[in-house]
Amino acid sequence: MRYHVLENIVQWLLNKMKAAAAICLAGMVVVTCVDVVGRYFGKPLFGSVEVVGFLATLTVVLALPYTHQERGHIGVELIFRLLPEQWQRYIETITHLVAFFFFVLVTWRMGIYARTMQMSGEVSMNLEMPEHLIIYITAFCFFVFALLIGLEIVKGALHRKRKNASGKND
């Protein structure tokens, strides 16, 4: 029961993050267009490079969990597809476990790094925007990504358990 509640929460977060990524991407387009037109008239948009850089970072990290869910990442599957189905499941489980622990570790370290940046008062060069906010958002996105991977591990285990209970061997 709790698994489905967490799954619904993660799905809700993915939908919001996907929408935010789309807004960031549109923002990059608008800022770039305004800057290009402004440069034509001798009035470039001050700080446009910083803003586009921040928006690009946000676009990537906000879209990362959804892209994973949709299996939109580039994968090396040529040899993988030739393996028996049972081996494919084992390799996928091991890969998910390694990725889960990696992103938990990255989330933890990003949180520490964001706190360090916040305490130091670090800001961007031109617009003097607090950089720690982007790092906190990145850490949160990695946390959601780790949750998604963790749910996939649990889902796979539950599927195998049901399959074995129905009398079919793995």
FILUMTI-842108 format. One record per residue: x, y, z of N, C-alpha, C in turn; residue number from 1. Coordinates in Angstrom, 1 decimal, always signed. Atoms other than C-alpha are relative to their C-alpha. Layout:
// residues N
+--------+--------+--------+--------+--------+--------+--------+--------+--------+-----+
|    nc1 |    nc2 |    nc3 |   cac1 |   cac2 |   cac3 |    cc1 |    cc2 |    cc3 | seq |
+--------+--------+--------+--------+--------+--------+--------+--------+--------+-----+
|      X |      Y |      Z |      X |      Y |      Z |      X |      Y |      Z | NUM |
...
+--------+--------+--------+--------+--------+--------+--------+--------+--------+-----+
This chain:
// residues 170
+--------+--------+--------+--------+--------+--------+--------+--------+--------+-----+
|    nc1 |    nc2 |    nc3 |   cac1 |   cac2 |   cac3 |    cc1 |    cc2 |    cc3 | seq |
+--------+--------+--------+--------+--------+--------+--------+--------+--------+-----+
|   +0.8 |   -1.2 |   +0.0 |   +0.0 |   +0.0 |   +0.0 |   +0.9 |   +1.3 |   +0.0 |   1 |
|   -0.8 |   -1.2 |   -0.1 |   +2.7 |   +2.5 |   +1.0 |   +0.8 |   +0.2 |   -1.3 |   2 |
|   -0.7 |   -0.1 |   +1.2 |   +4.6 |   +1.7 |   -2.2 |   -0.8 |   +0.8 |   -1.1 |   3 |
|   +0.8 |   -0.7 |   +1.0 |   +1.7 |   +3.0 |   -4.3 |   -0.2 |   +1.5 |   +0.3 |   4 |
|   +0.1 |   -1.4 |   -0.4 |   +1.4 |   +6.2 |   -2.3 |   +1.3 |   +0.7 |   -0.4 |   5 |
|   -1.3 |   -0.6 |   +0.4 |   +5.1 |   +6.9 |   -2.8 |   +0.1 |   +0.1 |   -1.5 |   6 |
|   +0.0 |   +0.0 |   +1.5 |   +4.8 |   +6.0 |   -6.5 |   -0.9 |   +1.1 |   -0.5 |   7 |
|   +0.9 |   -1.1 |   +0.4 |   +1.9 |   +8.5 |   -6.8 |   +0.7 |   +1.4 |   +0.2 |   8 |
|   -0.7 |   -1.2 |   -0.3 |   +3.9 |  +11.2 |   -5.1 |   +1.1 |   +0.3 |   -1.0 |   9 |
|   -1.1 |   -0.1 |   +1.0 |   +6.9 |  +10.6 |   -7.3 |   -0.5 |   +0.4 |   -1.4 |  10 |
|   +0.5 |   -0.3 |   +1.3 |   +4.8 |  +10.6 |  -10.4 |   -0.5 |   +1.5 |   +0.0 |  11 |
|   +0.5 |   -1.3 |   -0.1 |   +3.2 |  +13.9 |   -9.3 |   +1.2 |   +1.0 |   -0.1 |  12 |
|   -1.2 |   -0.8 |   +0.0 |   +6.7 |  +15.4 |   -8.7 |   +0.6 |   +0.0 |   -1.4 |  13 |
|   -0.5 |   +0.1 |   +1.4 |   +7.8 |  +14.1 |  -12.2 |   -0.8 |   +0.9 |   -0.9 |  14 |
|   +0.8 |   -0.9 |   +0.8 |   +4.9 |  +15.9 |  -13.8 |   +0.3 |   +1.4 |   +0.2 |  15 |
|   -0.3 |   -1.4 |   -0.3 |   +5.6 |  +19.2 |  -12.1 |   +1.4 |   +0.3 |   -0.5 |  16 |
|   -1.4 |   -0.3 |   +0.4 |   +9.4 |  +18.9 |  -12.8 |   +0.1 |   +0.0 |   -1.5 |  17 |
|   +0.0 |   +0.0 |   +1.5 |   +8.7 |  +18.1 |  -16.5 |   -0.6 |   +1.4 |   -0.5 |  18 |
|   +0.6 |   -1.3 |   +0.4 |   +6.5 |  +21.2 |  -16.7 |   +1.0 |   +1.2 |   +0.3 |  19 |
|   -1.0 |   -1.0 |   -0.3 |   +9.2 |  +23.3 |  -15.0 |   +1.2 |   +0.0 |   -0.9 |  20 |
|   -1.0 |   +0.1 |   +1.0 |  +11.8 |  +22.0 |  -17.4 |   -0.4 |   +0.6 |   -1.3 |  21 |
|   +0.5 |   -0.6 |   +1.2 |   +9.7 |  +23.0 |  -20.3 |   +0.0 |   +1.5 |   +0.1 |  22 |
|   +0.0 |   -1.5 |   -0.2 |   +9.3 |  +26.5 |  -18.8 |   +1.4 |   +0.5 |   -0.1 |  23 |
|   -1.4 |   -0.4 |   +0.0 |  +13.1 |  +26.7 |  -18.3 |   +0.5 |   +0.0 |   -1.5 |  24 |
|   -0.5 |   +0.1 |   +1.4 |  +13.7 |  +25.6 |  -21.9 |   -0.6 |   +1.2 |   -0.8 |  25 |
|   +0.6 |   -1.1 |   +0.7 |  +11.2 |  +28.2 |  -23.2 |   +0.7 |   +1.3 |   +0.5 |  26 |
|   -0.7 |   -1.2 |   -0.5 |  +12.9 |  +30.8 |  -21.0 |   +1.4 |   +0.2 |   -0.6 |  27 |
|   -1.2 |   -0.1 |   +0.7 |  +16.2 |  +30.0 |  -22.6 |   -0.2 |   +0.6 |   -1.4 |  28 |
|   +0.3 |   -0.5 |   +1.4 |  +14.7 |  +30.6 |  -26.0 |   -0.3 |   +1.5 |   +0.0 |  29 |
|   +0.4 |   -1.4 |   -0.1 |  +13.2 |  +33.9 |  -24.9 |   +1.2 |   +0.9 |   +0.3 |  30 |
|   -1.1 |   -0.8 |   -0.4 |  +16.3 |  +35.2 |  -23.2 |   +1.0 |   +0.1 |   -1.2 |  31 |
|   -0.9 |   +0.0 |   +1.1 |  +18.5 |  +34.2 |  -26.2 |   -0.5 |   +0.9 |   -1.1 |  32 |
|   +0.6 |   -0.8 |   +1.0 |  +16.1 |  +35.8 |  -28.7 |   +0.1 |   +1.5 |   +0.3 |  33 |
|   -0.1 |   -1.4 |   -0.4 |  +15.9 |  +39.0 |  -26.7 |   +1.4 |   +0.5 |   -0.1 |  34 |
|   -1.4 |   -0.4 |   +0.0 |  +19.7 |  +39.1 |  -26.4 |   +0.5 |   +0.2 |   -1.4 |  35 |
|   -0.4 |   -0.1 |   +1.4 |  +20.2 |  +38.5 |  -30.1 |   -0.5 |   +1.3 |   -0.7 |  36 |
|   +0.7 |   -1.2 |   +0.6 |  +17.7 |  +41.2 |  -31.1 |   +0.6 |   +1.2 |   +0.6 |  37 |
|   -0.6 |   -1.1 |   -0.7 |  +19.2 |  +43.5 |  -28.5 |   +1.4 |   +0.3 |   -0.5 |  38 |
|   -1.4 |   -0.2 |   +0.5 |  +22.7 |  +43.0 |  -29.8 |   -0.1 |   +0.7 |   -1.4 |  39 |
|   +0.1 |   -0.6 |   +1.3 |  +21.5 |  +43.9 |  -33.3 |   -0.2 |   +1.5 |   +0.1 |  40 |
|   +0.2 |   -1.5 |   -0.2 |  +20.3 |  +47.3 |  -31.9 |   +1.0 |   +0.6 |   +0.9 |  41 |
|   -1.0 |   -0.6 |   -0.8 |  +23.4 |  +47.7 |  -29.8 |   -0.3 |   +0.0 |   +1.5 |  42 |
|   +0.4 |   +0.0 |   -1.4 |  +21.6 |  +46.9 |  -26.5 |   -0.1 |   -1.5 |   +0.4 |  43 |
|   +0.1 |   +1.4 |   -0.4 |  +22.5 |  +43.3 |  -25.5 |   -0.6 |   -0.1 |   +1.4 |  44 |
|   +0.6 |   +0.3 |   -1.3 |  +20.7 |  +41.8 |  -22.5 |   +1.1 |   -0.4 |   +1.0 |  45 |
|   -1.1 |   +0.2 |   -1.0 |  +23.0 |  +42.1 |  -19.5 |   -0.3 |   -1.3 |   +0.8 |  46 |
|   +0.1 |   +1.2 |   -0.8 |  +23.6 |  +38.8 |  -17.8 |   -0.7 |   -1.2 |   -0.7 |  47 |
|   +0.7 |   +1.0 |   +0.7 |  +22.0 |  +36.7 |  -20.5 |   +0.7 |   -1.3 |   +0.0 |  48 |
|   -0.7 |   +1.2 |   +0.0 |  +24.8 |  +34.2 |  -20.5 |   -0.2 |   -0.8 |   +1.3 |  49 |
|   +0.2 |   +0.6 |   -1.3 |  +24.4 |  +33.6 |  -16.8 |   -1.4 |   -0.6 |   +0.1 |  50 |
|   +1.4 |   +0.4 |   -0.1 |  +20.6 |  +33.3 |  -17.0 |   -0.2 |   -1.3 |   -0.9 |  51 |
|   +0.2 |   +1.1 |   +0.9 |  +20.8 |  +30.9 |  -20.0 |   +0.8 |   -1.2 |   +0.6 |  52 |
|   -0.7 |   +1.1 |   -0.7 |  +23.4 |  +28.8 |  -18.1 |   -0.7 |   -0.6 |   +1.1 |  53 |
|   +0.8 |   +0.5 |   -1.1 |  +21.2 |  +28.6 |  -15.0 |   -1.2 |   -0.8 |   -0.6 |  54 |
|   +1.2 |   +0.7 |   +0.5 |  +18.2 |  +27.7 |  -17.1 |   +0.3 |   -1.3 |   -0.7 |  55 |
|   -0.4 |   +1.2 |   +0.7 |  +20.1 |  +25.1 |  -19.1 |   +0.2 |   -1.1 |   +1.1 |  56 |
|   -0.2 |   +1.0 |   -1.1 |  +21.2 |  +23.4 |  -15.8 |   -1.3 |   -0.4 |   +0.5 |  57 |
|   +1.3 |   +0.4 |   -0.5 |  +17.7 |  +23.5 |  -14.5 |   -0.8 |   -0.9 |   -1.0 |  58 |
|   +0.7 |   +0.8 |   +1.0 |  +16.3 |  +22.1 |  -17.7 |   +0.4 |   -1.4 |   +0.0 |  59 |
|   -0.6 |   +1.4 |   +0.0 |  +18.6 |  +19.1 |  -17.6 |   -0.4 |   -0.7 |   +1.3 |  60 |
|   +0.2 |   +0.7 |   -1.3 |  +18.2 |  +18.3 |  -13.9 |   -1.5 |   -0.3 |   +0.2 |  61 |
|   +1.5 |   +0.2 |   -0.2 |  +14.4 |  +18.8 |  -13.9 |   -0.5 |   -1.1 |   -0.9 |  62 |
|   +0.4 |   +1.0 |   +1.0 |  +14.0 |  +16.6 |  -17.0 |   +0.6 |   -1.4 |   +0.2 |  63 |
|   -0.7 |   +1.3 |   -0.2 |  +16.4 |  +13.8 |  -15.8 |   -0.9 |   -1.1 |   +0.5 |  64 |
|   +0.8 |   +1.1 |   -0.5 |  +13.9 |  +11.7 |  -13.8 |   -1.0 |   -0.4 |   -1.0 |  65 |
|   +1.0 |   +0.3 |   +1.0 |  +11.2 |  +11.9 |  -16.4 |   +0.6 |   -0.7 |   -1.2 |  66 |
|   -0.7 |   +0.7 |   +1.1 |  +13.6 |  +11.0 |  -19.2 |   +0.4 |   -1.4 |   +0.3 |  67 |
|   -0.4 |   +1.4 |   -0.4 |  +14.8 |   +8.0 |  -17.2 |   -1.3 |   -0.9 |   +0.0 |  68 |
|   +1.2 |   +0.8 |   -0.1 |  +11.2 |   +6.9 |  -16.6 |   -0.5 |   -0.4 |   -1.4 |  69 |
|   +0.4 |   +0.3 |   +1.4 |  +10.5 |   +7.1 |  -20.4 |   +1.0 |   -0.7 |   -0.8 |  70 |
|   -1.1 |   +0.7 |   +0.6 |  +13.7 |   +5.3 |  -21.1 |   +0.6 |   +0.8 |   -1.2 |  71 |
|   -0.5 |   -0.9 |   +1.1 |  +14.9 |   +8.3 |  -23.2 |   +1.4 |   +0.2 |   +0.0 |  72 |
|   -1.4 |   -0.2 |   +0.0 |  +18.5 |   +8.1 |  -22.3 |   +0.7 |   -1.0 |   -1.1 |  73 |
|   -0.8 |   +0.8 |   +0.9 |  +21.1 |   +6.7 |  -24.7 |   +0.4 |   -1.2 |   +0.7 |  74 |
|   -0.5 |   +1.2 |   -0.7 |  +21.8 |   +3.1 |  -23.9 |   +0.7 |   -0.9 |   -1.0 |  75 |
|   -0.8 |   +1.0 |   +0.8 |  +24.2 |   +0.4 |  -25.2 |   -0.8 |   -1.3 |   +0.1 |  76 |
|   +0.8 |   +1.2 |   -0.1 |  +21.7 |   -2.4 |  -25.9 |   +0.3 |   -1.0 |   -1.0 |  77 |
|   -0.3 |   +0.9 |   +1.1 |  +23.2 |   -4.1 |  -28.9 |   +0.3 |   -1.4 |   +0.5 |  78 |
|   -0.3 |   +1.3 |   -0.6 |  +24.8 |   -6.9 |  -26.9 |   -1.0 |   -0.4 |   +1.1 |  79 |
|   +0.9 |   +0.3 |   -1.1 |  +22.4 |   -6.6 |  -24.0 |   -1.2 |   -0.8 |   -0.5 |  80 |
|   +1.1 |   +0.7 |   +0.6 |  +19.5 |   -7.7 |  -26.2 |   +0.2 |   -1.4 |   -0.4 |  81 |
|   -0.3 |   +1.4 |   +0.3 |  +21.3 |  -10.8 |  -27.2 |   +0.1 |   -1.0 |   +1.2 |  82 |
|   +0.0 |   +0.8 |   -1.2 |  +21.5 |  -12.0 |  -23.6 |   -1.3 |   -0.7 |   +0.3 |  83 |
|   +1.3 |   +0.5 |   -0.5 |  +18.9 |  -14.3 |  -22.1 |   -0.8 |   +0.9 |   +0.8 |  84 |
|   +0.8 |   -1.0 |   -0.7 |  +16.0 |  -12.5 |  -20.5 |   +0.3 |   +0.0 |   +1.5 |  85 |
|   -0.3 |   +0.1 |   -1.5 |  +17.0 |  -13.7 |  -17.0 |   +1.3 |   +0.8 |   +0.2 |  86 |
|   -1.2 |   -0.8 |   -0.1 |  +20.5 |  -12.2 |  -17.5 |   -0.3 |   +1.5 |   -0.1 |  87 |
|   +0.3 |   -1.4 |   +0.2 |  +19.0 |   -9.0 |  -18.7 |   -0.6 |   +0.6 |   +1.3 |  88 |
|   +0.6 |   -0.5 |   -1.3 |  +16.9 |   -8.7 |  -15.5 |   +1.0 |   +0.2 |   +1.1 |  89 |
|   -1.0 |   -0.1 |   -1.0 |  +19.9 |   -9.4 |  -13.3 |   +0.9 |   +1.2 |   -0.3 |  90 |
|   -0.9 |   -1.2 |   +0.3 |  +22.1 |   -6.8 |  -15.1 |   -0.8 |   +1.3 |   +0.2 |  91 |
|   +0.8 |   -1.2 |   -0.2 |  +19.2 |   -4.3 |  -15.0 |   -0.1 |   +0.3 |   +1.5 |  92 |
|   +0.1 |   -0.2 |   -1.4 |  +18.8 |   -4.8 |  -11.3 |   +1.3 |   +0.5 |   +0.6 |  93 |
|   -1.3 |   -0.4 |   -0.5 |  +22.5 |   -4.5 |  -10.6 |   +0.2 |   +1.5 |   -0.4 |  94 |
|   -0.2 |   -1.4 |   +0.5 |  +22.6 |   -1.3 |  -12.7 |   -0.8 |   +1.0 |   +0.8 |  95 |
|   +0.9 |   -0.8 |   -0.8 |  +19.6 |   +0.1 |  -10.9 |   +0.5 |   +0.2 |   +1.5 |  96 |
|   -0.5 |   -0.2 |   -1.3 |  +21.2 |   -0.6 |   -7.5 |   +1.2 |   +0.9 |   +0.1 |  97 |
|   -1.2 |   -0.8 |   +0.0 |  +24.5 |   +1.0 |   -8.4 |   -0.5 |   +1.5 |   -0.2 |  98 |
|   +0.5 |   -1.3 |   +0.3 |  +22.6 |   +4.0 |   -9.9 |   -0.7 |   +0.6 |   +1.3 |  99 |
|   +0.7 |   -0.5 |   -1.2 |  +20.4 |   +4.3 |   -6.8 |   +1.0 |   +0.5 |   +1.1 | 100 |
|   -1.0 |   -0.4 |   -1.0 |  +23.4 |   +4.4 |   -4.4 |   +0.8 |   +1.2 |   -0.4 | 101 |
|   -0.8 |   -1.1 |   +0.5 |  +25.3 |   +6.7 |   -6.6 |   -0.8 |   +1.3 |   +0.1 | 102 |
|   +0.7 |   -1.3 |   -0.1 |  +22.5 |   +9.3 |   -6.8 |   -0.4 |   +0.4 |   +1.4 | 103 |
|   +0.2 |   -0.3 |   -1.4 |  +21.8 |   +9.0 |   -3.1 |   +1.3 |   +0.8 |   +0.5 | 104 |
|   -1.3 |   -0.6 |   -0.4 |  +25.5 |   +9.8 |   -2.5 |   +0.1 |   +1.4 |   -0.7 | 105 |
|   -0.1 |   -1.3 |   +0.7 |  +25.4 |  +12.7 |   -5.1 |   -1.0 |   +1.0 |   +0.6 | 106 |
|   +1.0 |   -0.9 |   -0.7 |  +22.2 |  +14.1 |   -3.5 |   +0.6 |   +0.5 |   +1.3 | 107 |
|   -0.5 |   -0.4 |   -1.3 |  +23.8 |  +14.1 |   -0.1 |   +1.2 |   +1.0 |   -0.2 | 108 |
|   -1.2 |   -0.9 |   +0.2 |  +27.1 |  +15.7 |   -1.4 |   -0.5 |   +1.4 |   -0.6 | 109 |
|   +0.5 |   -1.2 |   +0.6 |  +25.2 |  +18.3 |   -3.5 |   -0.7 |   +0.9 |   +1.1 | 110 |
|   +0.6 |   -0.8 |   -1.2 |  +23.2 |  +19.3 |   -0.3 |   +1.1 |   +0.6 |   +0.8 | 111 |
|   -1.1 |   -0.6 |   -0.8 |  +26.4 |  +19.8 |   +1.6 |   +0.7 |   +1.1 |   -0.8 | 112 |
|   -0.6 |   -1.0 |   +0.8 |  +27.9 |  +21.7 |   -1.3 |   -0.9 |   +1.3 |   -0.1 | 113 |
|   +0.9 |   -1.2 |   +0.1 |  +24.8 |  +24.0 |   -1.6 |   +0.1 |   +0.7 |   +1.4 | 114 |
|   -0.1 |   -0.7 |   -1.3 |  +25.0 |  +24.7 |   +2.2 |   +1.3 |   +0.7 |   +0.1 | 115 |
|   -1.3 |   -0.6 |   -0.1 |  +28.7 |  +25.5 |   +1.9 |   -0.1 |   +1.3 |   -0.8 | 116 |
|   +0.2 |   -1.2 |   +0.9 |  +27.9 |  +27.9 |   -1.0 |   -0.9 |   +1.1 |   +0.6 | 117 |
|   +0.9 |   -1.0 |   -0.6 |  +25.1 |  +29.5 |   +0.9 |   +0.7 |   +0.7 |   +1.2 | 118 |
|   -0.7 |   -0.6 |   -1.1 |  +27.2 |  +30.0 |   +4.0 |   +1.1 |   +1.0 |   -0.4 | 119 |
|   -1.1 |   -0.9 |   +0.4 |  +30.0 |  +31.6 |   +2.0 |   -0.5 |   +1.2 |   -0.7 | 120 |
|   +0.6 |   -1.2 |   +0.6 |  +27.6 |  +34.0 |   +0.3 |   +0.3 |   +0.1 |   -1.5 | 121 |
|   -0.4 |   +0.1 |   +1.4 |  +28.8 |  +32.9 |   -3.2 |   -1.2 |   +0.4 |   -0.9 | 122 |
|   +1.0 |   -0.5 |   +0.9 |  +26.9 |  +34.7 |   -6.0 |   +0.6 |   +0.0 |   -1.4 | 123 |
|   -0.5 |   +0.0 |   +1.4 |  +27.1 |  +34.7 |   -9.8 |   +0.8 |   +1.3 |   -0.3 | 124 |
|   -0.9 |   -1.1 |   +0.3 |  +29.6 |  +37.0 |  -11.5 |   -0.7 |   +1.3 |   -0.3 | 125 |
|   +0.6 |   -1.3 |   +0.5 |  +27.4 |  +39.6 |  -13.3 |   -1.3 |   +0.4 |   +0.8 | 126 |
|   +1.3 |   -0.3 |   -0.6 |  +23.9 |  +39.4 |  -11.8 |   -0.1 |   -0.2 |   +1.5 | 127 |
|   -0.1 |   +0.2 |   -1.5 |  +25.0 |  +38.4 |   -8.3 |   -1.2 |   -0.8 |   +0.5 | 128 |
|   +1.0 |   +0.9 |   -0.5 |  +22.4 |  +35.7 |   -8.1 |   +0.6 |   -1.1 |   +0.9 | 129 |
|   -0.5 |   +1.1 |   -1.0 |  +22.8 |  +33.2 |   -5.2 |   +0.0 |   -1.3 |   -0.7 | 130 |
|   -0.2 |   +1.3 |   +0.8 |  +24.2 |  +30.1 |   -6.9 |   -0.5 |   -1.2 |   +0.8 | 131 |
|   +0.4 |   +1.1 |   -0.8 |  +23.3 |  +27.9 |   -3.9 |   -1.4 |   -0.5 |   -0.3 | 132 |
|   +1.4 |   +0.4 |   +0.3 |  +19.6 |  +27.9 |   -5.0 |   +0.0 |   -1.0 |   -1.1 | 133 |
|   -0.1 |   +0.9 |   +1.1 |  +20.5 |  +26.2 |   -8.3 |   +0.5 |   -1.3 |   +0.5 | 134 |
|   -0.5 |   +1.3 |   -0.5 |  +22.5 |  +23.6 |   -6.4 |   -1.0 |   -0.7 |   +0.9 | 135 |
|   +1.1 |   +0.6 |   -0.8 |  +19.7 |  +23.0 |   -3.9 |   -1.0 |   -0.7 |   -0.9 | 136 |
|   +1.0 |   +0.6 |   +0.9 |  +17.3 |  +22.4 |   -6.8 |   +0.6 |   -1.2 |   -0.7 | 137 |
|   -0.7 |   +1.2 |   +0.6 |  +19.8 |  +20.1 |   -8.5 |   +0.0 |   -1.2 |   +1.0 | 138 |
|   +0.0 |   +1.1 |   -1.0 |  +20.1 |  +18.1 |   -5.3 |   -1.4 |   -0.6 |   +0.2 | 139 |
|   +1.4 |   +0.5 |   -0.1 |  +16.3 |  +17.9 |   -5.0 |   -0.3 |   -0.9 |   -1.2 | 140 |
|   +0.3 |   +0.7 |   +1.2 |  +16.1 |  +16.7 |   -8.6 |   +0.7 |   -1.4 |   +0.0 | 141 |
|   -0.8 |   +1.3 |   -0.2 |  +18.8 |  +14.0 |   -7.9 |   -0.7 |   -0.9 |   +1.0 | 142 |
|   +0.7 |   +0.7 |   -1.0 |  +16.8 |  +13.0 |   -4.8 |   -1.2 |   -0.7 |   -0.6 | 143 |
|   +1.1 |   +0.6 |   +0.7 |  +13.7 |  +12.5 |   -6.9 |   +0.4 |   -1.1 |   -1.0 | 144 |
|   -0.5 |   +1.0 |   +0.9 |  +15.7 |  +10.6 |   -9.5 |   +0.4 |   -1.3 |   +0.8 | 145 |
|   -0.4 |   +1.2 |   -0.9 |  +17.1 |   +8.3 |   -6.7 |   -1.3 |   -0.7 |   +0.4 | 146 |
|   +1.3 |   +0.6 |   -0.4 |  +13.5 |   +7.8 |   -5.5 |   -0.6 |   -0.9 |   -1.1 | 147 |
|   +0.5 |   +0.7 |   +1.2 |  +12.4 |   +6.8 |   -9.0 |   +0.7 |   -1.3 |   -0.2 | 148 |
|   -0.8 |   +1.2 |   +0.2 |  +15.2 |   +4.3 |   -9.3 |   -0.3 |   -1.0 |   +1.1 | 149 |
|   +0.3 |   +0.9 |   -1.1 |  +14.5 |   +2.9 |   -5.9 |   -1.4 |   -0.6 |   -0.2 | 150 |
|   +1.3 |   +0.5 |   +0.2 |  +10.8 |   +2.5 |   -6.8 |   +0.1 |   -1.1 |   -1.1 | 151 |
|   -0.2 |   +1.0 |   +1.1 |  +11.9 |   +0.6 |  -10.0 |   +0.6 |   -1.3 |   +0.5 | 152 |
|   -0.6 |   +1.2 |   -0.6 |  +14.0 |   -1.7 |   -7.9 |   -1.1 |   -0.8 |   +0.8 | 153 |
|   +1.0 |   +0.6 |   -0.7 |  +11.1 |   -2.4 |   -5.6 |   -1.1 |   -0.7 |   -0.9 | 154 |
|   +1.0 |   +0.5 |   +1.0 |   +8.7 |   -2.8 |   -8.5 |   +0.5 |   -1.3 |   -0.7 | 155 |
|   -0.6 |   +1.2 |   +0.6 |  +11.0 |   -5.3 |  -10.2 |   +0.0 |   -1.2 |   +1.0 | 156 |
|   +0.0 |   +1.1 |   -1.0 |  +11.3 |   -7.3 |   -6.9 |   -1.4 |   -0.5 |   +0.2 | 157 |
|   +1.3 |   +0.4 |   -0.2 |   +7.6 |   -7.3 |   -6.4 |   -0.5 |   -0.8 |   -1.2 | 158 |
|   +0.4 |   +0.8 |   +1.2 |   +7.1 |   -8.5 |  -10.0 |   +0.5 |   -1.4 |   +0.0 | 159 |
|   -0.6 |   +1.3 |   +0.0 |   +9.5 |  -11.3 |   -9.6 |   -0.6 |   -0.9 |   +1.1 | 160 |
|   +0.6 |   +0.7 |   -1.1 |   +7.9 |  -12.3 |   -6.2 |   -1.4 |   -0.5 |   -0.5 | 161 |
|   +1.4 |   +0.5 |   +0.5 |   +4.4 |  -12.5 |   -7.9 |   +0.2 |   -1.1 |   -1.0 | 162 |
|   -0.2 |   +1.0 |   +1.0 |   +5.8 |  -14.4 |  -10.8 |   +0.4 |   -1.3 |   +0.6 | 163 |
|   -0.4 |   +1.2 |   -0.7 |   +7.5 |  -16.9 |   -8.5 |   -1.1 |   -0.6 |   +0.8 | 164 |
|   +1.1 |   +0.5 |   -0.7 |   +4.4 |  -17.2 |   -6.4 |   -1.0 |   -0.7 |   -0.8 | 165 |
|   +1.0 |   +0.5 |   +0.9 |   +2.3 |  -18.0 |   -9.4 |   +0.5 |   -1.4 |   -0.6 | 166 |
|   -0.5 |   +1.3 |   +0.4 |   +4.5 |  -21.1 |  -10.0 |   +1.0 |   +0.1 |   -1.1 | 167 |
|   -0.9 |   -0.1 |   +1.1 |   +6.7 |  -19.8 |  -12.8 |   +1.4 |   +0.4 |   +0.6 | 168 |
|   -1.3 |   -0.3 |   -0.5 |  +10.4 |  -19.9 |  -12.0 |   +0.7 |   +1.1 |   -0.8 | 169 |
|   -0.8 |   -1.1 |   +0.6 |  +12.7 |  -17.0 |  -12.7 |   +1.1 |   -0.4 |   -0.8 | 170 |
+--------+--------+--------+--------+--------+--------+--------+--------+--------+-----+
